[in-house]
Amino acid sequence: MKIWYQHGSEHSANLVMIGHFENASDATKAKEIIDALTSQVAEDQSNGTLIVGSPSDRYGSAMLDLLGRLNVSIGPQEVEQFAYEVSVKIEGHDLVLTTEELDISAFLKVMFLKGARIEVYSAHDYPDAAHGKG
């Protein structure tokens, strides 16, 4: 069973984050890291190690092991961001993430640590922006 937690706001962020990488391989690696962290967060939610809405100051052992293997630094209170509804796709050398959330620091760190130049904007304010070209 999936439980949805709503954080109060009058309207959604409609946030777009684009990581511009040197090559498509680097963009793909960043997406693979996001996918692995998302899977681990889902597993941690399922087994009760992580409760969305109650951030912890400690990692579960499986998450700690995964972060070490992936060589990324994300705070224990940020990992629940991988439980949020996001769309992540590769477009050439770019990794494009869209979400209604404002808490995006974990995704930002993954892209930055993997060498991306990052662009973040609201599609509400820049509806004609074609992934950085508007």
C-alpha positions as CSV (number, residue, x, y, z in Angstrom):
1,M,0.0,0.0,0.0
2,K,1.3,3.4,-1.0
3,I,0.5,6.3,1.3
4,W,0.5,9.8,-0.1
5,Y,1.6,12.7,2.1
6,Q,0.5,16.2,1.1
7,H,2.4,19.2,2.2
8,G,0.2,22.3,2.2
9,S,0.5,24.8,-0.6
10,E,-1.9,26.6,-2.8
11,H,-0.4,25.4,-6.0
12,S,2.4,23.1,-7.2
13,A,5.9,24.1,-7.9
14,N,6.0,22.6,-11.4
15,L,9.7,22.5,-11.0
16,V,12.2,21.6,-13.8
17,M,15.8,20.7,-13.0
18,I,18.2,19.9,-15.9
19,G,21.6,18.5,-15.4
20,H,23.8,19.3,-18.4
21,F,26.5,16.7,-18.6
22,E,29.6,16.4,-20.8
23,N,28.3,13.2,-22.4
24,A,25.2,11.0,-22.4
25,S,27.1,8.3,-20.4
26,D,27.5,10.7,-17.4
27,A,23.8,11.6,-17.6
28,T,22.9,7.9,-17.6
29,K,25.1,7.2,-14.6
30,A,23.4,10.0,-12.7
31,K,20.0,8.6,-13.6
32,E,21.1,5.1,-12.5
33,I,22.1,6.5,-9.1
34,I,18.8,8.3,-8.7
35,D,17.0,5.0,-9.7
36,A,19.0,3.0,-7.2
37,L,18.3,5.5,-4.4
38,T,14.6,5.6,-5.2
39,S,14.5,1.8,-5.1
40,Q,16.3,1.7,-1.7
41,V,13.9,4.3,-0.3
42,A,10.9,2.3,-1.4
43,E,12.4,-0.8,0.2
44,D,13.1,1.2,3.4
45,Q,9.6,2.4,3.4
46,S,8.3,-1.1,3.0
47,N,10.2,-2.5,5.9
48,G,9.6,0.5,8.2
49,T,13.2,1.8,8.2
50,L,12.0,5.0,6.6
51,I,8.8,6.9,7.4
52,V,8.1,9.7,5.0
53,G,7.2,12.8,6.9
54,S,9.3,11.8,9.9
55,P,12.9,12.5,8.7
56,S,15.6,10.7,10.7
57,D,19.1,11.9,11.6
58,R,20.4,8.4,10.9
59,Y,20.6,6.2,7.8
60,G,19.4,2.6,7.7
61,S,22.2,0.2,7.2
62,A,21.2,-0.7,3.6
63,M,21.0,3.0,2.7
64,L,24.4,3.7,4.2
65,D,25.9,0.7,2.3
66,L,24.3,1.9,-0.9
67,L,25.5,5.5,-0.5
68,G,29.0,4.2,0.0
69,R,28.9,2.1,-3.1
70,L,27.5,4.9,-5.2
71,N,30.0,7.4,-3.7
72,V,27.4,10.2,-3.2
73,S,26.9,12.3,-0.1
74,I,23.3,12.9,0.8
75,G,22.1,13.7,4.4
76,P,19.9,11.3,6.2
77,Q,17.1,13.8,6.3
78,E,17.2,14.2,2.5
79,V,16.8,10.6,1.5
80,E,13.0,10.7,1.7
81,Q,13.1,13.0,-1.3
82,F,13.5,9.9,-3.4
83,A,10.0,8.9,-2.2
84,Y,8.5,11.9,-3.9
85,E,6.8,11.8,-7.2
86,V,9.3,12.9,-9.8
87,S,9.9,12.2,-13.5
88,V,13.5,11.6,-14.5
89,K,14.5,11.1,-18.1
90,I,17.6,11.3,-20.3
91,E,17.6,13.7,-23.3
92,G,21.0,13.4,-25.0
93,H,23.6,14.8,-22.6
94,D,20.9,16.1,-20.3
95,L,19.1,14.5,-17.3
96,V,15.7,16.2,-17.0
97,L,13.8,16.0,-13.7
98,T,10.3,17.4,-13.2
99,T,8.4,17.5,-10.0
100,E,5.8,19.4,-8.0
101,E,8.1,19.4,-5.0
102,L,10.4,22.1,-3.7
103,D,12.7,19.8,-1.7
104,I,15.2,18.8,-4.4
105,S,18.6,19.1,-2.6
106,A,19.2,15.3,-2.9
107,F,18.7,15.3,-6.6
108,L,20.8,18.5,-7.0
109,K,23.6,16.8,-5.1
110,V,23.6,13.7,-7.3
111,M,23.7,15.7,-10.5
112,F,26.4,18.1,-9.1
113,L,28.6,15.3,-7.7
114,K,28.4,13.6,-11.1
115,G,29.7,16.7,-13.0
116,A,26.5,18.4,-14.2
117,R,26.0,22.1,-14.8
118,I,22.5,22.5,-13.4
119,E,19.5,24.7,-14.3
120,V,16.4,24.9,-12.1
121,Y,13.2,26.8,-12.9
122,S,9.5,26.8,-12.5
123,A,7.6,25.8,-15.6
124,H,4.8,28.1,-14.3
125,D,7.0,31.1,-14.8
126,Y,8.8,29.9,-17.9
127,P,6.3,27.8,-19.8
128,D,8.1,28.3,-23.1
129,A,11.5,27.2,-21.9
130,A,12.4,24.2,-24.0
131,H,14.8,22.6,-21.4
132,G,17.1,25.6,-21.1
133,K,16.5,27.2,-24.5
134,G,13.8,29.7,-23.4
